[in-house]
Amino acid sequence: MKNYLHIVIVTLFWLSLAGCKKDNITGSADDIPGLGGDTWTQTEIDSWLYDNFTKPYNTDVKYKWSQSELVDVNRFVTPVDEAKVVPIMKCLDSILISPYETVAGADFMRRYLPRFIILFGSAAYEADGTRVQGQAEGEGRILLFELNNFRVKGMVGYLSEDSVGAKRLFHIIEHEFGHTLHGNIMYPVDFKTITGSYTTNWYNYTDGQANEKGFISNYAMSGPDDDFVETLSILLVEGQTSFENLLNTISSEEGKTALAQKAATVRDYMRNAWNIDFATLQKQTRTAIERYTK
């Protein structure tokens, strides 16, 4: 994932007064209501986030517009629906925080949960048309996009097909936290040479074509870091049985062997670097996910 969030907010003002001159305009962009120059009264959402994330983990969950989050300006995004904020963060707690705390202890997430989790309603898009759904940044921030479509079992309007979208978000969450892990303790360098063949044109391949080459998804082909965290994330979200079934669909022995080797490297890394039993983490994560999707 790229290291910086770029947001474009375009505001169109139609001036109805004839003869309006530039020097007649007063005020500051910092004071435009809703764009960060104003203040707001804290709500139940803010209190809940403080009690459940800021206080125990020193993590600030940002969901309102803030000019301070702007880095560059070449992406369009929209704010997250406030009604989705608490349900999304409850899911993150269940499928990410609780499983890791169970296998690694309560202090693990107090230390490694990123200091900022930033929520956006829409996806962001790259110049090549690919969709950005999540992003991890070196300064301790995870950005989650396309959250306005989020629905899980128990939410109003939930349909069985929504499980696909929910699992996609869970995958993104695990993927981005995987970047946090290897940013603190690097995975074995040998992982990068298991397949090679990384490409910036990963989106021209289907997941099935990527599997035949020894990658767990097409996005895993984009580079070794994303290859590693894609393998970690999909193993957690889909579970061990699903992974073994995937291996059985791969016709290329070379691809099958490479993918199995990558999965073994992930398990070894979690044990050796973090003293985490990966099989237990898988089961804990899968149990949490099934509560929201089945």
Rosetta blueprint (number, residue, H / E / L):
1 M L
2 K L
3 N L
4 Y L
5 L L
6 H E
7 I E
8 V E
9 I L
10 V L
11 T L
12 L L
13 F L
14 W L
15 L L
16 S L
17 L L
18 A L
19 G L
20 C L
21 K L
22 K H
23 D H
24 N H
25 I L
26 T L
27 G L
28 S L
29 A H
30 D H
31 D H
32 I L
33 P L
34 G L
35 L L
36 G L
37 G L
38 D L
39 T L
40 W L
41 T L
42 Q L
43 T L
44 E H
45 I H
46 D H
47 S H
48 W H
49 L H
50 Y H
51 D H
52 N H
53 F H
54 T H
55 K H
56 P H
57 Y H
58 N L
59 T L
60 D E
61 V E
62 K E
63 Y L
64 K L
65 W L
66 S L
67 Q H
68 S H
69 E H
70 L L
71 V L
72 D E
73 V E
74 N E
75 R E
76 F E
77 V L
78 T L
79 P L
80 V L
81 D L
82 E H
83 A H
84 K H
85 V H
86 V H
87 P H
88 I H
89 M H
90 K H
91 C H
92 L H
93 D H
94 S H
95 I H
96 L H
97 I H
98 S H
99 P H
100 Y H
101 E H
102 T H
103 V H
104 A H
105 G L
106 A H
107 D H
108 F H
109 M H
110 R H
111 R H
112 Y H
113 L L
114 P L
115 R L
116 F E
117 I E
118 I E
119 L E
120 F L
121 G L
122 S L
123 A L
124 A E
125 Y E
126 E L
127 A L
128 D L
129 G L
130 T L
131 R E
132 V E
133 Q L
134 G E
135 Q E
136 A E
137 E E
138 G L
139 E L
140 G L
141 R E
142 I E
143 L E
144 L E
145 F L
146 E L
147 L L
148 N L
149 N L
150 F L
151 R L
152 V L
153 K L
154 G L
155 M L
156 V L
157 G L
158 Y L
159 L L
160 S L
161 E L
162 D H
163 S H
164 V H
165 G H
166 A H
167 K H
168 R H
169 L H
170 F H
171 H H
172 I H
173 I H
174 E H
175 H H
176 E H
177 F H
178 G H
179 H H
180 T H
181 L H
182 H H
183 G H
184 N H
185 I L
186 M L
187 Y L
188 P L
189 V H
190 D H
191 F H
192 K H
193 T H
194 I L
195 T L
196 G L
197 S L
198 Y L
199 T L
200 T L
201 N L
202 W H
203 Y H
204 N H
205 Y L
206 T L
207 D H
208 G H
209 Q H
210 A H
211 N H
212 E H
213 K L
214 G L
215 F L
216 I L
217 S L
218 N L
219 Y H
220 A H
221 M H
222 S H
223 G L
224 P H
225 D H
226 D H
227 D H
228 F H
229 V H
230 E H
231 T H
232 L H
233 S H
234 I H
235 L H
236 L H
237 V H
238 E H
239 G L
240 Q H
241 T H
242 S H
243 F H
244 E H
245 N H
246 L H
247 L H
248 N H
249 T H
250 I L
251 S L
252 S L
253 E H
254 E H
255 G H
256 K H
257 T H
258 A H
259 L H
260 A H
261 Q H
262 K H
263 A H
264 A H
265 T H
266 V H
267 R H
268 D H
269 Y H
270 M H
271 R H
272 N H
273 A H
274 W H
275 N L
276 I L
277 D L
278 F H
279 A H
280 T H
281 L H
282 Q H
283 K H
284 Q H
285 T H
286 R H
287 T H
288 A H
289 I H
290 E H
291 R H
292 Y H
293 T H
294 K L
